[in-house]
Amino acid sequence: MKKVLVVCGNGLGSSMIVEMNVKAALKELGKEADVSHTDLTTAKTEQADLFLGSEDIVGSLEDGSKNVVKLKNLMDKNELREALEQNL
């Protein structure tokens, strides 16, 4: 099963909301994935098939091996759905 990691600065508020939105979008798309959220520091050591977060946060995760998607608007469900469709 694919793993999606939602990342924010502290791993609390926004990433938890986006995690819930990711789960809802995956259900709508008929796809399954293990979805969780974390802070930026922890994310650097985690393994996942897809890292999601705001442009200013997840850009620092890019190392050439991680599949990182920078979201312009964390609360835009259409942008989120498109990111999931294109990357899972």
PyMOL Python script that loads the backbone (N, CA, C, O; Angstrom):
from pymol import cmd

cmd.read_pdbstr("""\
ATOM      1  N   MET A   1       0.836  -1.176   0.000  1.00  0.00           N
ATOM      2  CA  MET A   1       0.000   0.000   0.000  1.00  0.00           C
ATOM      3  C   MET A   1       0.887   1.248   0.000  1.00  0.00           C
ATOM      4  O   MET A   1       1.915   1.297   0.676  1.00  0.00           O
ATOM      5  N   LYS A   2       0.476   2.233  -0.758  1.00  0.00           N
ATOM      6  CA  LYS A   2       1.217   3.497  -0.832  1.00  0.00           C
ATOM      7  C   LYS A   2       1.116   4.247   0.485  1.00  0.00           C
ATOM      8  O   LYS A   2       0.129   4.128   1.211  1.00  0.00           O
ATOM      9  N   LYS A   3       2.161   5.028   0.782  1.00  0.00           N
ATOM     10  CA  LYS A   3       2.165   5.839   1.997  1.00  0.00           C
ATOM     11  C   LYS A   3       2.245   7.311   1.607  1.00  0.00           C
ATOM     12  O   LYS A   3       3.105   7.721   0.828  1.00  0.00           O
ATOM     13  N   VAL A   4       1.317   8.101   2.175  1.00  0.00           N
ATOM     14  CA  VAL A   4       1.283   9.544   1.961  1.00  0.00           C
ATOM     15  C   VAL A   4       1.583  10.213   3.292  1.00  0.00           C
ATOM     16  O   VAL A   4       0.979   9.884   4.313  1.00  0.00           O
ATOM     17  N   LEU A   5       2.518  11.150   3.276  1.00  0.00           N
ATOM     18  CA  LEU A   5       2.886  11.873   4.487  1.00  0.00           C
ATOM     19  C   LEU A   5       2.606  13.356   4.269  1.00  0.00           C
ATOM     20  O   LEU A   5       3.169  13.980   3.370  1.00  0.00           O
ATOM     21  N   VAL A   6       1.730  13.909   5.101  1.00  0.00           N
ATOM     22  CA  VAL A   6       1.398  15.331   5.042  1.00  0.00           C
ATOM     23  C   VAL A   6       2.299  16.047   6.044  1.00  0.00           C
ATOM     24  O   VAL A   6       2.372  15.668   7.213  1.00  0.00           O
ATOM     25  N   VAL A   7       2.985  17.087   5.568  1.00  0.00           N
ATOM     26  CA  VAL A   7       4.016  17.741   6.371  1.00  0.00           C
ATOM     27  C   VAL A   7       3.673  19.208   6.608  1.00  0.00           C
ATOM     28  O   VAL A   7       3.249  19.915   5.694  1.00  0.00           O
ATOM     29  N   CYS A   8       3.863  19.652   7.848  1.00  0.00           N
ATOM     30  CA  CYS A   8       3.789  21.082   8.146  1.00  0.00           C
ATOM     31  C   CYS A   8       4.883  21.412   9.151  1.00  0.00           C
ATOM     32  O   CYS A   8       5.594  20.522   9.619  1.00  0.00           O
ATOM     33  N   GLY A   9       5.011  22.665   9.476  1.00  0.00           N
ATOM     34  CA  GLY A   9       6.101  23.105  10.344  1.00  0.00           C
ATOM     35  C   GLY A   9       6.158  22.391  11.678  1.00  0.00           C
ATOM     36  O   GLY A   9       7.226  21.950  12.100  1.00  0.00           O
ATOM     37  N   ASN A  10       5.019  22.272  12.349  1.00  0.00           N
ATOM     38  CA  ASN A  10       4.988  21.660  13.674  1.00  0.00           C
ATOM     39  C   ASN A  10       4.312  20.299  13.706  1.00  0.00           C
ATOM     40  O   ASN A  10       4.347  19.623  14.734  1.00  0.00           O
ATOM     41  N   GLY A  11       3.700  19.882  12.609  1.00  0.00           N
ATOM     42  CA  GLY A  11       3.039  18.585  12.571  1.00  0.00           C
ATOM     43  C   GLY A  11       1.745  18.550  13.360  1.00  0.00           C
ATOM     44  O   GLY A  11       1.312  17.485  13.801  1.00  0.00           O
ATOM     45  N   LEU A  12       1.133  19.694  13.538  1.00  0.00           N
ATOM     46  CA  LEU A  12      -0.086  19.754  14.344  1.00  0.00           C
ATOM     47  C   LEU A  12      -1.290  20.171  13.501  1.00  0.00           C
ATOM     48  O   LEU A  12      -1.877  19.334  12.816  1.00  0.00           O
ATOM     49  N   GLY A  13      -1.657  21.426  13.541  1.00  0.00           N
ATOM     50  CA  GLY A  13      -2.904  21.915  12.965  1.00  0.00           C
ATOM     51  C   GLY A  13      -3.133  21.671  11.497  1.00  0.00           C
ATOM     52  O   GLY A  13      -3.976  20.855  11.126  1.00  0.00           O
ATOM     53  N   SER A  14      -2.392  22.367  10.652  1.00  0.00           N
ATOM     54  CA  SER A  14      -2.689  22.307   9.218  1.00  0.00           C
ATOM     55  C   SER A  14      -2.471  20.920   8.636  1.00  0.00           C
ATOM     56  O   SER A  14      -3.240  20.485   7.778  1.00  0.00           O
ATOM     57  N   SER A  15      -1.447  20.224   9.080  1.00  0.00           N
ATOM     58  CA  SER A  15      -1.200  18.903   8.508  1.00  0.00           C
ATOM     59  C   SER A  15      -2.292  17.911   8.901  1.00  0.00           C
ATOM     60  O   SER A  15      -2.598  16.995   8.138  1.00  0.00           O
ATOM     61  N   MET A  16      -2.877  18.082  10.070  1.00  0.00           N
ATOM     62  CA  MET A  16      -3.960  17.193  10.488  1.00  0.00           C
ATOM     63  C   MET A  16      -5.209  17.420   9.629  1.00  0.00           C
ATOM     64  O   MET A  16      -5.889  16.470   9.242  1.00  0.00           O
ATOM     65  N   ILE A  17      -5.498  18.689   9.340  1.00  0.00           N
ATOM     66  CA  ILE A  17      -6.646  19.010   8.482  1.00  0.00           C
ATOM     67  C   ILE A  17      -6.421  18.474   7.075  1.00  0.00           C
ATOM     68  O   ILE A  17      -7.319  17.877   6.481  1.00  0.00           O
ATOM     69  N   VAL A  18      -5.218  18.688   6.541  1.00  0.00           N
ATOM     70  CA  VAL A  18      -4.920  18.201   5.190  1.00  0.00           C
ATOM     71  C   VAL A  18      -4.960  16.677   5.161  1.00  0.00           C
ATOM     72  O   VAL A  18      -5.407  16.097   4.171  1.00  0.00           O
ATOM     73  N   GLU A  19      -4.501  16.017   6.222  1.00  0.00           N
ATOM     74  CA  GLU A  19      -4.577  14.557   6.285  1.00  0.00           C
ATOM     75  C   GLU A  19      -6.027  14.090   6.135  1.00  0.00           C
ATOM     76  O   GLU A  19      -6.304  13.149   5.392  1.00  0.00           O
ATOM     77  N   MET A  20      -6.944  14.743   6.836  1.00  0.00           N
ATOM     78  CA  MET A  20      -8.360  14.368   6.731  1.00  0.00           C
ATOM     79  C   MET A  20      -8.876  14.606   5.310  1.00  0.00           C
ATOM     80  O   MET A  20      -9.653  13.807   4.786  1.00  0.00           O
ATOM     81  N   ASN A  21      -8.441  15.707   4.688  1.00  0.00           N
ATOM     82  CA  ASN A  21      -8.856  16.002   3.313  1.00  0.00           C
ATOM     83  C   ASN A  21      -8.272  14.989   2.323  1.00  0.00           C
ATOM     84  O   ASN A  21      -8.933  14.611   1.356  1.00  0.00           O
ATOM     85  N   VAL A  22      -7.039  14.554   2.567  1.00  0.00           N
ATOM     86  CA  VAL A  22      -6.417  13.536   1.708  1.00  0.00           C
ATOM     87  C   VAL A  22      -7.209  12.235   1.795  1.00  0.00           C
ATOM     88  O   VAL A  22      -7.499  11.614   0.772  1.00  0.00           O
ATOM     89  N   LYS A  23      -7.557  11.824   3.002  1.00  0.00           N
ATOM     90  CA  LYS A  23      -8.326  10.585   3.175  1.00  0.00           C
ATOM     91  C   LYS A  23      -9.669  10.669   2.465  1.00  0.00           C
ATOM     92  O   LYS A  23     -10.099   9.701   1.838  1.00  0.00           O
ATOM     93  N   ALA A  24     -10.336  11.815   2.556  1.00  0.00           N
ATOM     94  CA  ALA A  24     -11.626  11.998   1.886  1.00  0.00           C
ATOM     95  C   ALA A  24     -11.463  11.966   0.370  1.00  0.00           C
ATOM     96  O   ALA A  24     -12.272  11.357  -0.330  1.00  0.00           O
ATOM     97  N   ALA A  25     -10.418  12.621  -0.140  1.00  0.00           N
ATOM     98  CA  ALA A  25     -10.175  12.646  -1.585  1.00  0.00           C
ATOM     99  C   ALA A  25      -9.837  11.261  -2.112  1.00  0.00           C
ATOM    100  O   ALA A  25     -10.303  10.878  -3.185  1.00  0.00           O
ATOM    101  N   LEU A  26      -9.034  10.507  -1.373  1.00  0.00           N
ATOM    102  CA  LEU A  26      -8.691   9.148  -1.798  1.00  0.00           C
ATOM    103  C   LEU A  26      -9.935   8.273  -1.866  1.00  0.00           C
ATOM    104  O   LEU A  26     -10.081   7.457  -2.776  1.00  0.00           O
ATOM    105  N   LYS A  27     -10.822   8.445  -0.907  1.00  0.00           N
ATOM    106  CA  LYS A  27     -12.066   7.675  -0.899  1.00  0.00           C
ATOM    107  C   LYS A  27     -12.898   8.007  -2.135  1.00  0.00           C
ATOM    108  O   LYS A  27     -13.439   7.112  -2.785  1.00  0.00           O
ATOM    109  N   GLU A  28     -12.998   9.311  -2.458  1.00  0.00           N
ATOM    110  CA  GLU A  28     -13.729   9.739  -3.652  1.00  0.00           C
ATOM    111  C   GLU A  28     -13.110   9.161  -4.925  1.00  0.00           C
ATOM    112  O   GLU A  28     -13.818   8.805  -5.867  1.00  0.00           O
ATOM    113  N   LEU A  29     -11.775   9.075  -4.938  1.00  0.00           N
ATOM    114  CA  LEU A  29     -11.060   8.574  -6.113  1.00  0.00           C
ATOM    115  C   LEU A  29     -11.038   7.048  -6.177  1.00  0.00           C
ATOM    116  O   LEU A  29     -10.622   6.471  -7.182  1.00  0.00           O
ATOM    117  N   GLY A  30     -11.482   6.402  -5.111  1.00  0.00           N
ATOM    118  CA  GLY A  30     -11.460   4.947  -5.075  1.00  0.00           C
ATOM    119  C   GLY A  30     -10.061   4.385  -4.907  1.00  0.00           C
ATOM    120  O   GLY A  30      -9.785   3.265  -5.337  1.00  0.00           O
ATOM    121  N   LYS A  31      -9.175   5.151  -4.287  1.00  0.00           N
ATOM    122  CA  LYS A  31      -7.799   4.711  -4.063  1.00  0.00           C
ATOM    123  C   LYS A  31      -7.566   4.523  -2.566  1.00  0.00           C
ATOM    124  O   LYS A  31      -8.236   5.133  -1.733  1.00  0.00           O
ATOM    125  N   GLU A  32      -6.605   3.667  -2.250  1.00  0.00           N
ATOM    126  CA  GLU A  32      -6.252   3.429  -0.857  1.00  0.00           C
ATOM    127  C   GLU A  32      -4.801   3.800  -0.629  1.00  0.00           C
ATOM    128  O   GLU A  32      -3.946   3.597  -1.490  1.00  0.00           O
ATOM    129  N   ALA A  33      -4.542   4.347   0.543  1.00  0.00           N
ATOM    130  CA  ALA A  33      -3.171   4.673   0.938  1.00  0.00           C
ATOM    131  C   ALA A  33      -3.127   4.826   2.448  1.00  0.00           C
ATOM    132  O   ALA A  33      -4.131   5.132   3.091  1.00  0.00           O
ATOM    133  N   ASP A  34      -1.956   4.608   2.992  1.00  0.00           N
ATOM    134  CA  ASP A  34      -1.715   4.862   4.406  1.00  0.00           C
ATOM    135  C   ASP A  34      -1.354   6.338   4.513  1.00  0.00           C
ATOM    136  O   ASP A  34      -0.331   6.765   3.977  1.00  0.00           O
ATOM    137  N   VAL A  35      -2.186   7.123   5.203  1.00  0.00           N
ATOM    138  CA  VAL A  35      -1.999   8.571   5.278  1.00  0.00           C
ATOM    139  C   VAL A  35      -1.723   8.976   6.723  1.00  0.00           C
ATOM    140  O   VAL A  35      -2.435   8.570   7.642  1.00  0.00           O
ATOM    141  N   SER A  36      -0.678   9.781   6.908  1.00  0.00           N
ATOM    142  CA  SER A  36      -0.388  10.311   8.232  1.00  0.00           C
ATOM    143  C   SER A  36       0.195  11.713   8.090  1.00  0.00           C
ATOM    144  O   SER A  36       0.486  12.161   6.981  1.00  0.00           O
ATOM    145  N   HIS A  37       0.364  12.399   9.211  1.00  0.00           N
ATOM    146  CA  HIS A  37       0.931  13.746   9.188  1.00  0.00           C
ATOM    147  C   HIS A  37       2.078  13.841  10.182  1.00  0.00           C
ATOM    148  O   HIS A  37       2.148  13.093  11.156  1.00  0.00           O
ATOM    149  N   THR A  38       2.971  14.779   9.911  1.00  0.00           N
ATOM    150  CA  THR A  38       4.141  14.945  10.772  1.00  0.00           C
ATOM    151  C   THR A  38       4.729  16.335  10.596  1.00  0.00           C
ATOM    152  O   THR A  38       4.285  17.113   9.752  1.00  0.00           O
ATOM    153  N   ASP A  39       5.741  16.634  11.410  1.00  0.00           N
ATOM    154  CA  ASP A  39       6.459  17.896  11.296  1.00  0.00           C
ATOM    155  C   ASP A  39       7.612  17.752  10.304  1.00  0.00           C
ATOM    156  O   ASP A  39       7.990  16.643   9.925  1.00  0.00           O
ATOM    157  N   LEU A  40       8.156  18.883   9.897  1.00  0.00           N
ATOM    158  CA  LEU A  40       9.203  18.898   8.876  1.00  0.00           C
ATOM    159  C   LEU A  40      10.455  18.134   9.304  1.00  0.00           C
ATOM    160  O   LEU A  40      11.015  17.382   8.506  1.00  0.00           O
ATOM    161  N   THR A  41      10.894  18.309  10.518  1.00  0.00           N
ATOM    162  CA  THR A  41      12.113  17.637  10.985  1.00  0.00           C
ATOM    163  C   THR A  41      11.972  16.123  10.931  1.00  0.00           C
ATOM    164  O   THR A  41      12.877  15.432  10.462  1.00  0.00           O
ATOM    165  N   THR A  42      10.848  15.603  11.405  1.00  0.00           N
ATOM    166  CA  THR A  42      10.608  14.162  11.382  1.00  0.00           C
ATOM    167  C   THR A  42      10.478  13.659   9.950  1.00  0.00           C
ATOM    168  O   THR A  42      10.961  12.575   9.624  1.00  0.00           O
ATOM    169  N   ALA A  43       9.825  14.446   9.091  1.00  0.00           N
ATOM    170  CA  ALA A  43       9.602  14.038   7.699  1.00  0.00           C
ATOM    171  C   ALA A  43      10.912  13.774   6.960  1.00  0.00           C
ATOM    172  O   ALA A  43      10.959  12.941   6.055  1.00  0.00           O
ATOM    173  N   LYS A  44      11.967  14.476   7.343  1.00  0.00           N
ATOM    174  CA  LYS A  44      13.257  14.305   6.671  1.00  0.00           C
ATOM    175  C   LYS A  44      13.819  12.901   6.854  1.00  0.00           C
ATOM    176  O   LYS A  44      14.648  12.459   6.059  1.00  0.00           O
ATOM    177  N   THR A  45      13.380  12.199   7.889  1.00  0.00           N
ATOM    178  CA  THR A  45      13.886  10.848   8.142  1.00  0.00           C
ATOM    179  C   THR A  45      12.859   9.765   7.807  1.00  0.00           C
ATOM    180  O   THR A  45      13.156   8.577   7.931  1.00  0.00           O
ATOM    181  N   GLU A  46      11.670  10.156   7.390  1.00  0.00           N
ATOM    182  CA  GLU A  46      10.600   9.207   7.093  1.00  0.00           C
ATOM    183  C   GLU A  46      10.666   8.720   5.647  1.00  0.00           C
ATOM    184  O   GLU A  46      11.208   9.392   4.770  1.00  0.00           O
ATOM    185  N   GLN A  47      10.108   7.548   5.428  1.00  0.00           N
ATOM    186  CA  GLN A  47       9.961   7.000   4.086  1.00  0.00           C
ATOM    187  C   GLN A  47       8.487   7.094   3.701  1.00  0.00           C
ATOM    188  O   GLN A  47       7.615   6.739   4.494  1.00  0.00           O
ATOM    189  N   ALA A  48       8.210   7.568   2.498  1.00  0.00           N
ATOM    190  CA  ALA A  48       6.836   7.651   2.010  1.00  0.00           C
ATOM    191  C   ALA A  48       6.866   7.682   0.489  1.00  0.00           C
ATOM    192  O   ALA A  48       7.876   8.034  -0.121  1.00  0.00           O
ATOM    193  N   ASP A  49       5.736   7.304  -0.115  1.00  0.00           N
ATOM    194  CA  ASP A  49       5.623   7.359  -1.570  1.00  0.00           C
ATOM    195  C   ASP A  49       5.321   8.776  -2.042  1.00  0.00           C
ATOM    196  O   ASP A  49       5.621   9.143  -3.178  1.00  0.00           O
ATOM    197  N   LEU A  50       4.716   9.579  -1.141  1.00  0.00           N
ATOM    198  CA  LEU A  50       4.343  10.944  -1.497  1.00  0.00           C
ATOM    199  C   LEU A  50       4.392  11.823  -0.256  1.00  0.00           C
ATOM    200  O   LEU A  50       3.819  11.490   0.782  1.00  0.00           O
ATOM    201  N   PHE A  51       5.087  12.953  -0.381  1.00  0.00           N
ATOM    202  CA  PHE A  51       5.141  13.958   0.671  1.00  0.00           C
ATOM    203  C   PHE A  51       4.340  15.163   0.195  1.00  0.00           C
ATOM    204  O   PHE A  51       4.596  15.683  -0.890  1.00  0.00           O
ATOM    205  N   LEU A  52       3.380  15.609   0.989  1.00  0.00           N
ATOM    206  CA  LEU A  52       2.538  16.752   0.642  1.00  0.00           C
ATOM    207  C   LEU A  52       2.698  17.847   1.680  1.00  0.00           C
ATOM    208  O   LEU A  52       2.835  17.568   2.871  1.00  0.00           O
ATOM    209  N   GLY A  53       2.680  19.098   1.226  1.00  0.00           N
ATOM    210  CA  GLY A  53       2.720  20.216   2.157  1.00  0.00           C
ATOM    211  C   GLY A  53       2.780  21.521   1.406  1.00  0.00           C
ATOM    212  O   GLY A  53       2.795  21.544   0.175  1.00  0.00           O
ATOM    213  N   SER A  54       2.815  22.620   2.157  1.00  0.00           N
ATOM    214  CA  SER A  54       2.864  23.927   1.521  1.00  0.00           C
ATOM    215  C   SER A  54       4.229  24.148   0.869  1.00  0.00           C
ATOM    216  O   SER A  54       5.236  23.574   1.282  1.00  0.00           O
ATOM    217  N   GLU A  55       4.231  24.995  -0.158  1.00  0.00           N
ATOM    218  CA  GLU A  55       5.448  25.253  -0.931  1.00  0.00           C
ATOM    219  C   GLU A  55       6.632  25.659  -0.055  1.00  0.00           C
ATOM    220  O   GLU A  55       7.755  25.203  -0.274  1.00  0.00           O
ATOM    221  N   ASP A  56       6.381  26.510   0.930  1.00  0.00           N
ATOM    222  CA  ASP A  56       7.470  27.030   1.747  1.00  0.00           C
ATOM    223  C   ASP A  56       8.034  26.017   2.733  1.00  0.00           C
ATOM    224  O   ASP A  56       9.123  26.219   3.270  1.00  0.00           O
ATOM    225  N   ILE A  57       7.309  24.931   2.977  1.00  0.00           N
ATOM    226  CA  ILE A  57       7.771  23.918   3.942  1.00  0.00           C
ATOM    227  C   ILE A  57       8.422  22.731   3.237  1.00  0.00           C
ATOM    228  O   ILE A  57       9.578  22.413   3.517  1.00  0.00           O
ATOM    229  N   VAL A  58       7.706  22.073   2.333  1.00  0.00           N
ATOM    230  CA  VAL A  58       8.198  20.804   1.784  1.00  0.00           C
ATOM    231  C   VAL A  58       9.306  20.955   0.749  1.00  0.00           C
ATOM    232  O   VAL A  58       9.934  19.965   0.373  1.00  0.00           O
ATOM    233  N   GLY A  59       9.553  22.164   0.287  1.00  0.00           N
ATOM    234  CA  GLY A  59      10.649  22.366  -0.654  1.00  0.00           C
ATOM    235  C   GLY A  59      11.972  21.886  -0.082  1.00  0.00           C
ATOM    236  O   GLY A  59      12.837  21.423  -0.825  1.00  0.00           O
ATOM    237  N   SER A  60      12.137  21.991   1.220  1.00  0.00           N
ATOM    238  CA  SER A  60      13.397  21.572   1.847  1.00  0.00           C
ATOM    239  C   SER A  60      13.523  20.052   1.954  1.00  0.00           C
ATOM    240  O   SER A  60      14.573  19.543   2.346  1.00  0.00           O
ATOM    241  N   LEU A  61      12.455  19.323   1.605  1.00  0.00           N
ATOM    242  CA  LEU A  61      12.525  17.850   1.619  1.00  0.00           C
ATOM    243  C   LEU A  61      13.091  17.293   0.316  1.00  0.00           C
ATOM    244  O   LEU A  61      13.522  16.141   0.262  1.00  0.00           O
ATOM    245  N   GLU A  62      13.088  18.111  -0.726  1.00  0.00           N
ATOM    246  CA  GLU A  62      13.524  17.624  -2.036  1.00  0.00           C
ATOM    247  C   GLU A  62      15.004  17.265  -2.000  1.00  0.00           C
ATOM    248  O   GLU A  62      15.865  18.095  -1.708  1.00  0.00           O
ATOM    249  N   ASP A  63      15.267  15.995  -2.307  1.00  0.00           N
ATOM    250  CA  ASP A  63      16.643  15.514  -2.315  1.00  0.00           C
ATOM    251  C   ASP A  63      16.937  14.672  -3.552  1.00  0.00           C
ATOM    252  O   ASP A  63      17.989  14.039  -3.643  1.00  0.00           O
ATOM    253  N   GLY A  64      16.012  14.667  -4.493  1.00  0.00           N
ATOM    254  CA  GLY A  64      16.203  13.893  -5.712  1.00  0.00           C
ATOM    255  C   GLY A  64      15.628  12.495  -5.640  1.00  0.00           C
ATOM    256  O   GLY A  64      15.491  11.829  -6.666  1.00  0.00           O
ATOM    257  N   SER A  65      15.286  12.034  -4.427  1.00  0.00           N
ATOM    258  CA  SER A  65      14.736  10.689  -4.308  1.00  0.00           C
ATOM    259  C   SER A  65      13.302  10.687  -3.770  1.00  0.00           C
ATOM    260  O   SER A  65      12.588   9.695  -3.919  1.00  0.00           O
ATOM    261  N   LYS A  66      12.883  11.774  -3.154  1.00  0.00           N
ATOM    262  CA  LYS A  66      11.536  11.851  -2.579  1.00  0.00           C
ATOM    263  C   LYS A  66      10.553  12.437  -3.593  1.00  0.00           C
ATOM    264  O   LYS A  66      10.892  13.351  -4.345  1.00  0.00           O
ATOM    265  N   ASN A  67       9.333  11.900  -3.604  1.00  0.00           N
ATOM    266  CA  ASN A  67       8.264  12.442  -4.426  1.00  0.00           C
ATOM    267  C   ASN A  67       7.559  13.503  -3.583  1.00  0.00           C
ATOM    268  O   ASN A  67       6.714  13.186  -2.746  1.00  0.00           O
ATOM    269  N   VAL A  68       7.919  14.767  -3.816  1.00  0.00           N
ATOM    270  CA  VAL A  68       7.423  15.881  -3.014  1.00  0.00           C
ATOM    271  C   VAL A  68       6.475  16.726  -3.859  1.00  0.00           C
ATOM    272  O   VAL A  68       6.816  17.122  -4.973  1.00  0.00           O
ATOM    273  N   VAL A  69       5.283  17.000  -3.327  1.00  0.00           N
ATOM    274  CA  VAL A  69       4.331  17.870  -4.007  1.00  0.00           C
ATOM    275  C   VAL A  69       4.114  19.107  -3.149  1.00  0.00           C
ATOM    276  O   VAL A  69       3.692  19.025  -1.995  1.00  0.00           O
ATOM    277  N   LYS A  70       4.420  20.268  -3.754  1.00  0.00           N
ATOM    278  CA  LYS A  70       4.259  21.546  -3.072  1.00  0.00           C
ATOM    279  C   LYS A  70       2.880  22.099  -3.411  1.00  0.00           C
ATOM    280  O   LYS A  70       2.584  22.383  -4.572  1.00  0.00           O
ATOM    281  N   LEU A  71       2.051  22.247  -2.403  1.00  0.00           N
ATOM    282  CA  LEU A  71       0.704  22.770  -2.595  1.00  0.00           C
ATOM    283  C   LEU A  71       0.707  24.290  -2.424  1.00  0.00           C
ATOM    284  O   LEU A  71       1.296  24.817  -1.481  1.00  0.00           O
ATOM    285  N   LYS A  72       0.042  24.984  -3.346  1.00  0.00           N
ATOM    286  CA  LYS A  72      -0.057  26.439  -3.246  1.00  0.00           C
ATOM    287  C   LYS A  72      -1.039  26.837  -2.157  1.00  0.00           C
ATOM    288  O   LYS A  72      -0.821  27.810  -1.436  1.00  0.00           O
ATOM    289  N   ASN A  73      -2.134  26.068  -2.041  1.00  0.00           N
ATOM    290  CA  ASN A  73      -3.168  26.365  -1.045  1.00  0.00           C
ATOM    291  C   ASN A  73      -3.544  25.062  -0.349  1.00  0.00           C
ATOM    292  O   ASN A  73      -4.196  24.201  -0.940  1.00  0.00           O
ATOM    293  N   LEU A  74      -3.135  24.924   0.891  1.00  0.00           N
ATOM    294  CA  LEU A  74      -3.380  23.680   1.624  1.00  0.00           C
ATOM    295  C   LEU A  74      -4.857  23.329   1.740  1.00  0.00           C
ATOM    296  O   LEU A  74      -5.205  22.154   1.854  1.00  0.00           O
ATOM    297  N   MET A  75      -5.718  24.322   1.712  1.00  0.00           N
ATOM    298  CA  MET A  75      -7.142  24.069   1.916  1.00  0.00           C
ATOM    299  C   MET A  75      -7.916  23.891   0.602  1.00  0.00           C
ATOM    300  O   MET A  75      -9.131  23.698   0.621  1.00  0.00           O
ATOM    301  N   ASP A  76      -7.219  23.956  -0.527  1.00  0.00           N
ATOM    302  CA  ASP A  76      -7.874  23.793  -1.831  1.00  0.00           C
ATOM    303  C   ASP A  76      -8.015  22.303  -2.133  1.00  0.00           C
ATOM    304  O   ASP A  76      -7.049  21.633  -2.497  1.00  0.00           O
ATOM    305  N   LYS A  77      -9.230  21.804  -1.975  1.00  0.00           N
ATOM    306  CA  LYS A  77      -9.466  20.364  -2.157  1.00  0.00           C
ATOM    307  C   LYS A  77      -9.274  19.928  -3.603  1.00  0.00           C
ATOM    308  O   LYS A  77      -8.885  18.787  -3.849  1.00  0.00           O
ATOM    309  N   ASN A  78      -9.535  20.807  -4.562  1.00  0.00           N
ATOM    310  CA  ASN A  78      -9.316  20.450  -5.967  1.00  0.00           C
ATOM    311  C   ASN A  78      -7.831  20.296  -6.265  1.00  0.00           C
ATOM    312  O   ASN A  78      -7.431  19.357  -6.954  1.00  0.00           O
ATOM    313  N   GLU A  79      -7.016  21.202  -5.757  1.00  0.00           N
ATOM    314  CA  GLU A  79      -5.564  21.105  -5.948  1.00  0.00           C
ATOM    315  C   GLU A  79      -5.038  19.822  -5.307  1.00  0.00           C
ATOM    316  O   GLU A  79      -4.184  19.137  -5.871  1.00  0.00           O
ATOM    317  N   LEU A  80      -5.548  19.513  -4.144  1.00  0.00           N
ATOM    318  CA  LEU A  80      -5.151  18.305  -3.437  1.00  0.00           C
ATOM    319  C   LEU A  80      -5.534  17.051  -4.220  1.00  0.00           C
ATOM    320  O   LEU A  80      -4.728  16.132  -4.363  1.00  0.00           O
ATOM    321  N   ARG A  81      -6.759  17.017  -4.723  1.00  0.00           N
ATOM    322  CA  ARG A  81      -7.236  15.869  -5.492  1.00  0.00           C
ATOM    323  C   ARG A  81      -6.378  15.667  -6.742  1.00  0.00           C
ATOM    324  O   ARG A  81      -6.014  14.538  -7.071  1.00  0.00           O
ATOM    325  N   GLU A  82      -6.054  16.765  -7.440  1.00  0.00           N
ATOM    326  CA  GLU A  82      -5.211  16.674  -8.635  1.00  0.00           C
ATOM    327  C   GLU A  82      -3.824  16.131  -8.286  1.00  0.00           C
ATOM    328  O   GLU A  82      -3.273  15.303  -9.011  1.00  0.00           O
ATOM    329  N   ALA A  83      -3.268  16.603  -7.175  1.00  0.00           N
ATOM    330  CA  ALA A  83      -1.941  16.124  -6.745  1.00  0.00           C
ATOM    331  C   ALA A  83      -1.967  14.621  -6.482  1.00  0.00           C
ATOM    332  O   ALA A  83      -1.029  13.910  -6.841  1.00  0.00           O
ATOM    333  N   LEU A  84      -3.024  14.144  -5.866  1.00  0.00           N
ATOM    334  CA  LEU A  84      -3.154  12.705  -5.572  1.00  0.00           C
ATOM    335  C   LEU A  84      -3.325  11.915  -6.853  1.00  0.00           C
ATOM    336  O   LEU A  84      -2.705  10.864  -7.015  1.00  0.00           O
ATOM    337  N   GLU A  85      -4.152  12.397  -7.764  1.00  0.00           N
ATOM    338  CA  GLU A  85      -4.385  11.691  -9.032  1.00  0.00           C
ATOM    339  C   GLU A  85      -3.101  11.563  -9.831  1.00  0.00           C
ATOM    340  O   GLU A  85      -2.843  10.521 -10.435  1.00  0.00           O
ATOM    341  N   GLN A  86      -2.295  12.614  -9.837  1.00  0.00           N
ATOM    342  CA  GLN A  86      -1.072  12.626 -10.644  1.00  0.00           C
ATOM    343  C   GLN A  86       0.088  11.877 -10.006  1.00  0.00           C
ATOM    344  O   GLN A  86       1.030  11.492 -10.699  1.00  0.00           O
ATOM    345  N   ASN A  87       0.034  11.666  -8.701  1.00  0.00           N
ATOM    346  CA  ASN A  87       1.212  11.124  -8.011  1.00  0.00           C
ATOM    347  C   ASN A  87       1.007   9.788  -7.322  1.00  0.00           C
ATOM    348  O   ASN A  87       1.949   9.252  -6.739  1.00  0.00           O
ATOM    349  N   LEU A  88      -0.199   9.235  -7.372  1.00  0.00           N
ATOM    350  CA  LEU A  88      -0.409   7.911  -6.770  1.00  0.00           C
ATOM    351  C   LEU A  88      -0.900   6.927  -7.802  1.00  0.00           C
ATOM    352  O   LEU A  88      -1.132   5.761  -7.482  1.00  0.00           O
TER     353      LEU A  88
END
""", "prot")
cmd.dss("prot")
cmd.show_as("cartoon", "prot")
cmd.util.cbc("prot")
cmd.orient("prot")
